[in-house]
Amino acid sequence: MIKFLIKAFITITLIVAAYFCFIYFATYSEGVRAGQLVKFTSKGVLFKTWEGEISQGVSEAQLFQFSVEDKEEQAIKELNRLQGKFVKLTYFERYKTFFWLGDTKYFITKVEEDTSRNNRY
């Protein structure tokens, strides 16, 4: 009976670990979004996460909300610097997310200033 319980515990532990690895490492999509950086904040009580949004058009229906992991220090620095400007964001989308990583499934990996649009205004 004890052998069975140990095997069941190990099996359940491996299944849970595989699920978490899949959620963290598997990406659903990758791409680039461009728009005006409207908001970028660090929020949370126990787990601080970086959250932001860009406006891709006139209506609020065209807002793209995203998260940035703490390890992406260069992206965080650039997003803080480019507040209110037009940016291009390289991102990947996860199937799901963990609450300590961010509020959205979209995670930014690279930030570029969209100088072609910023010079028009």
Secondary structure, DSSP 8 states (H G I E B T S, - for coil): -HHHHHHHHHHHHHHHHHHHHHHHH-EEEEEEEEEEEEEEEEE-SSS-EEEEEEE-SSSGGGEEEEEE-TT-HHHHHHHHHTTTSEEEEEEEEESS--TTT-SSSEEEEEEEE-HHHHTT-
